[in-house]
Amino acid sequence: MPDDGARRRAKVNINTAGEQELAAVRDIGPARARRVIEYRRKHGTFRTVEELTQVPGFAETLTDDLRRTIRV
């Protein structure tokens, strides 16, 4: 079992994470998490992290900052 530090460093998969897990990611929060889920429903899974900029509320600078905590 990974130690607590390893769990904190684990990246959240934006293709499989639920709304609560996404909302817990720093700088995403509940409103953006709902938008990610809605985007997945309409367009399917993300192919790249950069595609997150197509979701309302995810500017390129925010997406770049999130690279440390999210993955596809």
Backbone as JSON Lines, residues from 0, in Angstrom:
{"i":0,"aa":"M","n":[0.85,-1.19,0.0],"ca":[0.0,0.0,0.0],"c":[0.89,1.24,0.0]}
{"i":1,"aa":"P","n":[0.6,2.24,-0.86],"ca":[1.44,3.44,-0.92],"c":[1.34,4.25,0.36]}
{"i":2,"aa":"D","n":[2.41,4.96,0.66],"ca":[2.38,5.83,1.84],"c":[1.51,7.05,1.55]}
{"i":3,"aa":"D","n":[1.21,7.84,2.61],"ca":[0.34,9.01,2.43],"c":[0.91,9.99,1.43]}
{"i":4,"aa":"G","n":[2.21,10.18,1.4],"ca":[2.83,11.1,0.45],"c":[2.61,10.66,-0.98]}
{"i":5,"aa":"A","n":[2.7,9.37,-1.24],"ca":[2.49,8.85,-2.59],"c":[1.04,9.05,-3.02]}
{"i":6,"aa":"R","n":[0.11,8.87,-2.09],"ca":[-1.29,9.09,-2.43],"c":[-1.55,10.55,-2.76]}
{"i":7,"aa":"R","n":[-0.94,11.46,-2.03],"ca":[-1.12,12.89,-2.3],"c":[-0.54,13.27,-3.65]}
{"i":8,"aa":"R","n":[0.51,12.59,-4.09],"ca":[1.17,12.92,-5.35],"c":[0.51,12.24,-6.55]}
{"i":9,"aa":"A","n":[-0.37,11.3,-6.32],"ca":[-1.01,10.58,-7.41],"c":[-1.86,11.55,-8.23]}
{"i":10,"aa":"K","n":[-1.71,11.47,-9.53],"ca":[-2.46,12.36,-10.42],"c":[-3.87,11.81,-10.63]}
{"i":11,"aa":"V","n":[-4.82,12.71,-10.72],"ca":[-6.21,12.36,-10.94],"c":[-6.44,12.21,-12.44]}
{"i":12,"aa":"N","n":[-7.04,11.1,-12.83],"ca":[-7.35,10.85,-14.24],"c":[-8.65,11.57,-14.57]}
{"i":13,"aa":"I","n":[-8.58,12.56,-15.44],"ca":[-9.77,13.35,-15.77],"c":[-10.77,12.58,-16.62]}
{"i":14,"aa":"N","n":[-10.4,11.41,-17.1],"ca":[-11.32,10.58,-17.87],"c":[-12.13,9.63,-17.0]}
{"i":15,"aa":"T","n":[-11.64,9.32,-15.82],"ca":[-12.32,8.34,-14.98],"c":[-12.78,8.9,-13.65]}
{"i":16,"aa":"A","n":[-12.27,10.04,-13.24],"ca":[-12.62,10.61,-11.94],"c":[-14.07,11.05,-11.9]}
{"i":17,"aa":"G","n":[-14.7,10.85,-10.76],"ca":[-16.06,11.33,-10.56],"c":[-16.04,12.81,-10.19]}
{"i":18,"aa":"E","n":[-17.22,13.36,-10.06],"ca":[-17.34,14.79,-9.78],"c":[-16.67,15.18,-8.47]}
{"i":19,"aa":"Q","n":[-16.85,14.4,-7.43],"ca":[-16.25,14.73,-6.13],"c":[-14.73,14.68,-6.18]}
{"i":20,"aa":"E","n":[-14.19,13.67,-6.85],"ca":[-12.73,13.56,-6.95],"c":[-12.16,14.73,-7.73]}
{"i":21,"aa":"L","n":[-12.82,15.11,-8.81],"ca":[-12.35,16.26,-9.59],"c":[-12.46,17.54,-8.77]}
{"i":22,"aa":"A","n":[-13.56,17.7,-8.07],"ca":[-13.78,18.92,-7.27],"c":[-12.74,19.08,-6.18]}
{"i":23,"aa":"A","n":[-12.17,17.97,-5.72],"ca":[-11.17,18.01,-4.66],"c":[-9.8,18.47,-5.16]}
{"i":24,"aa":"V","n":[-9.61,18.48,-6.47],"ca":[-8.33,18.92,-7.04],"c":[-8.23,20.44,-6.9]}
{"i":25,"aa":"R","n":[-7.1,20.88,-6.4],"ca":[-6.88,22.31,-6.22],"c":[-7.12,23.05,-7.54]}
{"i":26,"aa":"D","n":[-7.85,24.13,-7.47],"ca":[-8.18,25.0,-8.61],"c":[-9.26,24.46,-9.53]}
{"i":27,"aa":"I","n":[-9.84,23.3,-9.23],"ca":[-10.95,22.83,-10.06],"c":[-12.27,23.18,-9.36]}
{"i":28,"aa":"G","n":[-12.52,22.62,-8.2],"ca":[-13.75,22.93,-7.47],"c":[-14.99,22.33,-8.11]}
{"i":29,"aa":"P","n":[-16.13,22.49,-7.44],"ca":[-17.37,21.83,-7.89],"c":[-17.88,22.29,-9.26]}
{"i":30,"aa":"A","n":[-17.87,23.58,-9.55],"ca":[-18.42,24.06,-10.81],"c":[-17.61,23.56,-12.0]}
{"i":31,"aa":"R","n":[-16.31,23.66,-11.93],"ca":[-15.46,23.16,-13.03],"c":[-15.55,21.64,-13.15]}
{"i":32,"aa":"A","n":[-15.65,20.95,-12.01],"ca":[-15.78,19.49,-12.04],"c":[-17.03,19.09,-12.82]}
{"i":33,"aa":"R","n":[-18.14,19.79,-12.58],"ca":[-19.37,19.49,-13.32],"c":[-19.18,19.73,-14.82]}
{"i":34,"aa":"R","n":[-18.44,20.77,-15.16],"ca":[-18.2,21.05,-16.58],"c":[-17.35,19.96,-17.24]}
{"i":35,"aa":"V","n":[-16.38,19.43,-16.5],"ca":[-15.54,18.33,-17.03],"c":[-16.42,17.11,-17.29]}
{"i":36,"aa":"I","n":[-17.28,16.78,-16.34],"ca":[-18.17,15.62,-16.49],"c":[-19.1,15.83,-17.69]}
{"i":37,"aa":"E","n":[-19.65,17.02,-17.81],"ca":[-20.55,17.32,-18.93],"c":[-19.81,17.23,-20.26]}
{"i":38,"aa":"Y","n":[-18.58,17.72,-20.31],"ca":[-17.78,17.63,-21.53],"c":[-17.57,16.16,-21.92]}
{"i":39,"aa":"R","n":[-17.24,15.34,-20.94],"ca":[-17.04,13.91,-21.22],"c":[-18.32,13.27,-21.76]}
{"i":40,"aa":"R","n":[-19.46,13.66,-21.21],"ca":[-20.73,13.1,-21.7],"c":[-20.98,13.46,-23.15]}
{"i":41,"aa":"K","n":[-20.66,14.69,-23.52],"ca":[-20.94,15.17,-24.87],"c":[-19.89,14.75,-25.89]}
{"i":42,"aa":"H","n":[-18.62,14.71,-25.47],"ca":[-17.52,14.54,-26.43],"c":[-16.71,13.27,-26.24]}
{"i":43,"aa":"G","n":[-16.97,12.52,-25.2],"ca":[-16.16,11.34,-24.92],"c":[-14.95,11.71,-24.08]}
{"i":44,"aa":"T","n":[-14.05,10.77,-23.96],"ca":[-12.89,10.97,-23.09],"c":[-11.9,11.96,-23.69]}
{"i":45,"aa":"F","n":[-11.1,12.53,-22.82],"ca":[-10.05,13.45,-23.24],"c":[-8.9,12.63,-23.82]}
{"i":46,"aa":"R","n":[-8.34,13.1,-24.91],"ca":[-7.18,12.43,-25.51],"c":[-5.88,13.02,-24.97]}
{"i":47,"aa":"T","n":[-5.93,14.3,-24.59],"ca":[-4.75,14.98,-24.04],"c":[-5.2,15.91,-22.92]}
{"i":48,"aa":"V","n":[-4.28,16.29,-22.07],"ca":[-4.58,17.28,-21.03],"c":[-4.92,18.62,-21.68]}
{"i":49,"aa":"E","n":[-4.28,18.94,-22.8],"ca":[-4.53,20.21,-23.49],"c":[-5.98,20.37,-23.91]}
{"i":50,"aa":"E","n":[-6.65,19.25,-24.18],"ca":[-8.05,19.3,-24.58],"c":[-8.94,19.9,-23.49]}
{"i":51,"aa":"L","n":[-8.46,19.89,-22.26],"ca":[-9.21,20.48,-21.15],"c":[-9.5,21.96,-21.39]}
{"i":52,"aa":"T","n":[-8.69,22.62,-22.21],"ca":[-8.93,24.04,-22.5],"c":[-10.22,24.24,-23.3]}
{"i":53,"aa":"Q","n":[-10.8,23.18,-23.84],"ca":[-12.07,23.28,-24.55],"c":[-13.26,23.35,-23.59]}
{"i":54,"aa":"V","n":[-13.01,23.06,-22.33],"ca":[-14.06,23.11,-21.3],"c":[-14.16,24.54,-20.78]}
{"i":55,"aa":"P","n":[-15.36,25.12,-20.76],"ca":[-15.5,26.48,-20.22],"c":[-14.92,26.6,-18.81]}
{"i":56,"aa":"G","n":[-14.13,27.64,-18.59],"ca":[-13.52,27.86,-17.29],"c":[-12.12,27.32,-17.14]}
{"i":57,"aa":"F","n":[-11.59,26.68,-18.18],"ca":[-10.24,26.12,-18.13],"c":[-9.35,26.83,-19.15]}
{"i":58,"aa":"A","n":[-8.8,27.93,-18.74],"ca":[-7.87,28.67,-19.6],"c":[-6.58,27.88,-19.74]}
{"i":59,"aa":"E","n":[-5.8,28.23,-20.74],"ca":[-4.53,27.53,-20.99],"c":[-3.6,27.61,-19.78]}
{"i":60,"aa":"T","n":[-3.55,28.75,-19.13],"ca":[-2.66,28.89,-17.96],"c":[-3.11,27.98,-16.82]}
{"i":61,"aa":"L","n":[-4.4,27.87,-16.59],"ca":[-4.9,26.98,-15.54],"c":[-4.58,25.54,-15.9]}
{"i":62,"aa":"T","n":[-4.83,25.16,-17.12],"ca":[-4.55,23.8,-17.56],"c":[-3.07,23.47,-17.4]}
{"i":63,"aa":"D","n":[-2.2,24.39,-17.74],"ca":[-0.76,24.18,-17.54],"c":[-0.44,23.96,-16.07]}
{"i":64,"aa":"D","n":[-1.07,24.75,-15.2],"ca":[-0.84,24.59,-13.75],"c":[-1.34,23.25,-13.23]}
{"i":65,"aa":"L","n":[-2.41,22.75,-13.82],"ca":[-3.02,21.5,-13.36],"c":[-2.23,20.26,-13.79]}
{"i":66,"aa":"R","n":[-1.33,20.39,-14.7],"ca":[-0.56,19.23,-15.2],"c":[0.1,18.44,-14.07]}
{"i":67,"aa":"R","n":[0.43,19.08,-12.98],"ca":[1.07,18.38,-11.86],"c":[0.11,17.47,-11.12]}
{"i":68,"aa":"T","n":[-1.19,17.72,-11.28],"ca":[-2.16,16.98,-10.47],"c":[-3.17,16.18,-11.28]}
{"i":69,"aa":"I","n":[-3.19,16.35,-12.62],"ca":[-4.15,15.59,-13.42],"c":[-3.43,14.84,-14.55]}
{"i":70,"aa":"R","n":[-4.15,13.87,-15.12],"ca":[-3.63,13.1,-16.26],"c":[-4.81,12.56,-17.04]}
{"i":71,"aa":"V","n":[-4.53,12.03,-18.24],"ca":[-5.56,11.35,-19.03],"c":[-5.27,9.86,-19.04]}
